[in-house]
Amino acid sequence: MRKIYILSFSILLSFSAVYGQIGGKYSYSFLQMPIAARTAALGGNVTSIADSDINLGFNNPSLINTSYDNSIALNYVNYFSGINYGGVSYANSFEKVGSFMATLQFMDYGTFNYADETGTLGGTFSAQDFAFVLGWGRQLDSLFSIGANAKLIYSYYESYNSFGIAVDVAGTYQSKTGWTMSLVASNIGAQLSTYVSGDRSPLPFDLQYVVSKRLKHVPFRFSVIYDHIEKWDLTYEDPQNPSGGTDPVTGEPVYKTGAAKFADQFLRHIIVGGEIYIGKNIILRGGYNYGRRQELKLNEKAGMVGFSWGFGIRVYKFKINYSRSAYQVSGGSPNYISLTFDFDSFTKN
């Protein structure tokens, strides 16, 4: 029987890199996906928030510090059409060496049917991605910290598989006035073996600058990300969905020019988010990703595409975070759930 992939399978595989595509095809695009509810609620996958939340060190290793010690994080994302992904993380520190964090990241695309040219079914196959990430962070002094992630990547789709390696490098500055700024270079690496001989693809490299600050007299923290520093023009002009809509008289596509085009290109790099602290145990969050909105909205109806929201609560020794991100007008937004706890808190009096 001749094996062919179902069309929907191809669509699902490509979707995970929609807003990060910037004109090319990448291997291991799942590495771009936020796995933690808190980062997803803030609109992106990198933060510069320096606190005891172990999940923040996954994408920004320069945040890994001693406050993560003996903590564990469990993350689960209920994505589209039966796709599930997430990860489990654990952190600890070693004197004179630094703080370490290990994460097993996975993405499960589900089970698919084999079919021949006539549509006759004959068995099933699966597809999954995995990454083992070992992160290291070190505080250089009271203001600066550095960090790096090393990634071993394995991916298989039916009988096709691939191995790869990658690293992230990051640096963070924390000012005495409460500003935190990070520069993060993600997914610097290559495929060691390819799905198909001779078909080697680059990894989804991203260079990001992130700044955050908790206001002094208001229980609010804001975060701003400048995404994809390495590439200015992130736009893709779709003839069927032009950036300026269509001319109401001629029906011809209209494209942005001049200041409107510059503003559109600039804002596609910007992701904003915020947290409102309600007492000690409740946090409300929200974010806006302009680039995601422009790429996934419909001109006639944008809805909440590009927005994200969520909350965090503390129950006994556990921190529970939940969020949703809107990727389409018709609904069906992914659900992000994170559970974190510190083993040491169960032994303290």
N, C-alpha and C positions, 0 to 999 in steps of 0.2 A: 504494500500500500504506500502510495506516495504521501509523505508527510507535508502538511502545510499549516502555517499558523493562522489562527482565526484573526479576522480584521480587528476585532475589538481588543485582542491582546496587544497588537501593535500600537493601537491608540493609547491604551493604558500605560504602556512602557514609555511612550514619548511624552505623556502628559506631565510626568513628574518634573520635567525640565523646561516646561513651557516658558515661565517668566525668566529663566536663567539662560535661555538658548543663545541670545545675542548673536545670531547669524551662523551658528555652527552646531555640529553634532558632537556629543560628549559620551564617554564611557562613564559608568558609575554615577549617573546624575542623581541617584538617591542620596549621595553625600551632601547635597545642597538642602535637603529637606530638614526642617526643624523637628526634633523629636520631643522636646520639652514643651509643656503647655505654656509656661511663662514666656519663653522666647517667641512662641507662635502668637500669643496674645499681643505682644509688642510689635508685631508686624514683620519680623525678619527671622534670622537664625543666629545672630551674633549680638551680644550686649557688652556694655562696659560697666555693669553694676557689680561692685565689689562687696559682696556680703557672703553669708554662709551657705547659700544655695548651690549645692554641688552641680546642678544642671548647667549653671552658667559657665563652668569651666570646660564643658564639652566642646563648644565652638570657639571659645577664647581661652586658650590654655594659660595665658599670662594672669588669669584670675584665680588659678588653682592655688590654694593657700592652706595653712594649717587648720582653719576653721572647718574645712571639709573632712577632717580626719575621722576615720571609722564611720563615715556616712555612706548610705546606699540610696540610689535613685532608681525607680522603676517607671518607665515611660511607655505609653501605648497610644497609638493613633489609629482610629477607625477611619480609613481613607475612603476613596470612591470604589464602588462596584466590587466589593469583596477584598480589596487590597488592605492589608494591615501592616503596620511597621512600628518600630520603637527601639528600645534599648534598655540595658541595665548597666549601672555604673557603680563603682566603689572607689574610695579615695583614702589615702593615708600618707603620712610624711615620714621622712627619715632624716635624722640630724645631720647637718652639714652637707646634705645632698639636695634636699628640696622636697616638694610635695608632689605626689604622683596620683594619677587617676586612670583607672582602666574601665573601658566601655566596650560592650558587645552590642553593635548596632545591626539591625536586620530589616529587611523589607520583603514581605511575602505577597506575591501577586495572585496567589490562589491556584486553582486547578483548571486546566483547559482541555478541550476535546481535540483529538486528532480527527481529520477528515480528508477524504480524497476529493478528486475533481467534481464528483457528482454530489458531494455533501454527505456521503455515507460516513457515519462515525465509526471509530475503531480505537478505543482506549483513551487514556488521558495522559497529560504531562503537567509538570509544575515549573515555576520560575521563582527564584529567590536571589536576593543580594545580601551579603554579609560584610561587615568591617569590624576588625578588632582594633581598637584605638587605645594607645598608651600615651597619656598626657603627663607633662612635667611642668611645674611652675616654681618660680623662685623669686622671693622679694629681695631686691638688690639693696634698697634702703627704704626710708619712710615714704618716698615718693614714687619710685620706679619698681616695676616687676616685669619679668619676662617669662615666656613659656613656649612649649612646642608640643605638637602631637605627632606620633608616628602611627601610620595606618597600614594594616594588612587587609587587602580586599579580595573577596572571592565572590564571583557571580556566575549563576548558571540559569539558562533558559532552555528547557527541554534537553537536548544532547549537546548544546553549545555552552562552553564555560570559559571563564577568563580569570586570571590572577593579576593583581596590581599592587603597587605601593604608593604612598603619598605622605606628605608632611604638612602640618600647619605651623606657622611661626607667628608670634604675637608679642606685643609690648604694651604696657599700660602705665599711664601717669595719673597719680591721684594728688590733686593740689590740696593745699592746706585750707582752701576756701570751699572744698566740697565737690569740685569738678573731677570727673573721671573720664579719661580719654584713652582710647585703645586703637592701635593699628594692627590689623589681622590679615595675614595672607594665608588663604586656605587652598588645600588640594593641589600642592605642588608635587607632581609625580608622573607616573607612566604605567601603562599596561606591561606586565612581564610576559603574559601570554594572551592572545586575542581569541575572540569567539570564532573568527574565520581567519585562516592563514592569509597574511598580507594586508589585513584590514585593521590597521591600528588607529585608534582615536585618542584625542587629548582628553585629559581630565577636566572637570569644571572648575578651573582656577578662578579665584575671586579675591580681590584686594579691597578691604573695607576700612573706613575710619568711623569710629563710634564715639559719641560723647553723651554723658548723662550727668544729671545733678538732682539731688533731693533738695527741695527748697527749705530754707531755714525756718520760716514761720508758717508754712502751709504744709499739711500732710500729703505732699505730692512730689513725685519724681518724674522727670521727663527724660526721654532718650531719643537721639537723632542718629541715624545711620546714613553715611554716604557710601552707597554700594557700587561695586565695579569701578574703582578708581582707574583701573588699567585700560578701560575702554570708554570713550566719550559717547558715541552714538549707539544707544541700545534699541533704537526703533526698528520696527519692521513694518513697511507699508504694504498692507493687504489690499489688493484691488477690490476685493469684495467687502472690505470694512475699512475705508480710508480714514486717516486721522482727522480730517476736516469734514467728514460726512460727504454727502452728495449734493450737487447743485439741484435745487428744487425745480428749475426750469428745464435744464438740459439732461439731468440725471447723470451727469459725468462726475467721477470722483474728484474730491477737493482735498488737497494736501496742505498742511500748515507750512508757512514760510516766515522769514524774518524773525521778529521778536517772539512770535507765537511758537515757532519751531524751536528756537533756542530755549525758551521756558519749558517746553515739553521735553526736550532732551535732558535738560538739567534736572527736572523734577522726577524723571524716571530713575535717578540715582538715590532719591531721598525716601527714607522710611522713618516715620515718626511714631512714638509710642509714649504711654504714660501710665503711672500707677497712683491710685488714691488709697491711702492707708486709713482704714476705719478701725480705730482701736489697735490692739496688739495682735489680733488673730484673724483679721479679714482685710484683704486687699482686692480692689477692683482694678481691672486693666483694660486698655484699649490701644489699638494701633491702626495706622493707615499706610498702605503701600501703593503709591501712585503708579509705579511701573506695572505692578500686577493688575491694577484696575484698567489701565489703558490696553493691556494685551488681552485681557479676558472678558471685558465688558462687551455688550452689544450697543451699537450707537443709538438704537431706538429705546433702549432701556438698560441703564447701568446697574440699578439696584444697589446692593451693599457690596458689590465686588470690590476687593481691595481692602476692605475693613476687617478687623479682627477684634475679638473681645474675650474676656475671661475673668476669673477670680481665683484667689488663693485663700485657703482657710487653714487654721491650725486646730487639730483635734487631738488632745492628749499629747503624745510624743510625735505625732505624725503631721506632716505638711502635705496638704492635698491641693493640687492646682488643676484647673479645668479651663479649656478655651475652645473657641471655634474661629475658623477663618473662612471668609466667603470667597470662593473661586468662580462661582457661576450664578447667573440670575435666577435660575430655576430652583435654587436651594441645594440641599444635600451637602452642606458644609462639613468638612472633616471635624471630628471630635478628638481633642487632645487631652489626655489624662496623665498626670504625674503624681507619684507618691514618693516622698523622701522622708528619711528618718536617720537618726544618729544612734548607733548601737550604744555608745557611752551613756546616753541619757537614761537608759534603762537600768544602769548600775549605780547612778548617782543618787545620793540620799535627797 
